[in-house]
Amino acid sequence: MILDSLPHWNRYAPLNPRFTRAFEFLRQLGADVATGRHEIDGDAIFALVQRYQTRPTTGMQLEAHRRYVDIQYLVRGREAIHWAPLAGLTQVAMPYDATKDAGLFLPSADVIPVPVQAGQFAILFADDAHAPCCTWGEPADVLKVVVKVEAA
């Protein structure tokens, strides 16, 4: 997992040839962006714009993806993304489903809450199990963009 702020996006462009287009999309966003799916490069790169209130961690499950890398960018609000190395999670809540590009896992003692605030992004790779949208302190209204980038 990588956590940084948007002005530093170019440090990570060499990690995936599609990252430049993904971050160009994020850099041109306005606070009035419509919720839903935004096409960037077909199924290779697309964005999911979400508005929600953060939730408590009760019953939390961590997700992991294989086909896509997540770039989760907070436009407004703050949240905690609970993170753990996938290799350390042994209790499977849902086996990997290729159509959803997700497997779900029950948390272990290794889960770390990572605070994320407006203007910051997290890059989550295949070995980064994560539970986003969690309350950090008090519940918060969040505007988030998750760019799904096909793994290189």
N, C-alpha and C positions, 0 to 999 in steps of 0.2 A: 504494500500500500504506500502510495505517495500522497502527501498533503502539502499544498502550497497555495499561493495566491495567483490570480490570473495574470498579472504582469510578468510572471516568471515562466509562463507556459512553454516558451521556446527551449528551455532546458531539457524538456522531455520529448521534443519532436523526434530525436533520433531513435527512440524506443519502438516506434511503429510508424511506417510510412504514411499512415492515414491520420495520424495525430494532428498534423498541420491544418488539414481541412476541418477537423473537429473543433480545434481551438479557434479557428477563424470564425466559425459559427458562434461560439460563445462570446467572442470579443465584440461582435456586432449586435448582441442582444439588447433589447430595451426592456424596461420593467413592465411594459404592456404586452409582452409576448403571449400569444394564445396557448392555452393548455392543449395537450394532445401530442400526436406524432408529427415531427417535422423531417422531411426528407433532406438529406445532405448528399449522399451518394448511394441511393437505393438501399439494399439490405446490407451494404458494406459499412455505411455510416448513417445513423439516423439519431434524432434527439427526441426524448420524451419529456415534455414540460409538465410539471406537476405543481399543484397548490394543495397544501394540507396543513393540518396542525400536528405537531410532534406528539408521539404517544409514549406511554410508559413501557418499560422493558418486560413487564409481566407477560409470560408466555412467549418470549422472544425466540425466534429461530433465525439462524444465519443462513444466507444464501451464497451459492458459489456458481460461477458461470464457466463454460469452456469455450464457446464460440466467440463471445464478445468480451472486450475489456470495457469496464464502466469508467466514464469520466463523470463524476457527480459534482456539479457546480451549484452553489447556493447564490442565487440572485438576491434573495431577501430572507431574513430570519437567521436562526441558528439551530443546530441539532447535534446529537451525538451519533456517530456511526460506530457501532460496536464491531470490533475486528478480532479475528483469530486466524492463525495459520491453518489452512485447510487440513494439512497432514495431521494435526493434533485433534481433530474432531472425529470421534468414533461412533457417535449415536446419530444415525441417519433418520430424519423425520420424513423425507421424501427422496427416493433415489433420483439420480440425475435424469431429467426429461429433456431430450434433445429438442422437442418442439417448443418448449418454454425456455430452453437454454438455462436451466436452473436445477440445482439440487438443494435440499434444505437439511439443516443439521441442528441438533440441540446444542446449546452452549456448553462449554467446558470451563474449567477454572482459568484457562488461558485467555479468555475474552478480555479485550481492552477497550474501554470507551474512548473514542477519539472525538474531541470537540471540533466542530466545523462551523464557521460563521460566514456571513455574507461576504462575497468576494473571494472565497477560497474554494478549491476543488480537491477532490480525492480521486486518485486513479487506482482502480481495483482490478488486479489481474486474476488469472484462473486459480491461483493458490491463496487468494485473499478472500476468506469467508467473511461475510459482513451482514450486519443488520442495521440498515439506515433508518432515518425518520424518527429516531428516539429522542425523547426529551432530554435536554441539557439544562438542568436547573428547573426553570418554569416552562410549561408548555408554550410553544411559539408557533406563529403562523409562518409558513415557509413557502417560498417560490424557488423551486429547484429544477434544474435541467440535467437529465441523465443522458449523456451521449454514449450510444452503444457503438463501439468501434470494433470491427472484425479483427480478431487477433492475427498478427502477421505470421 
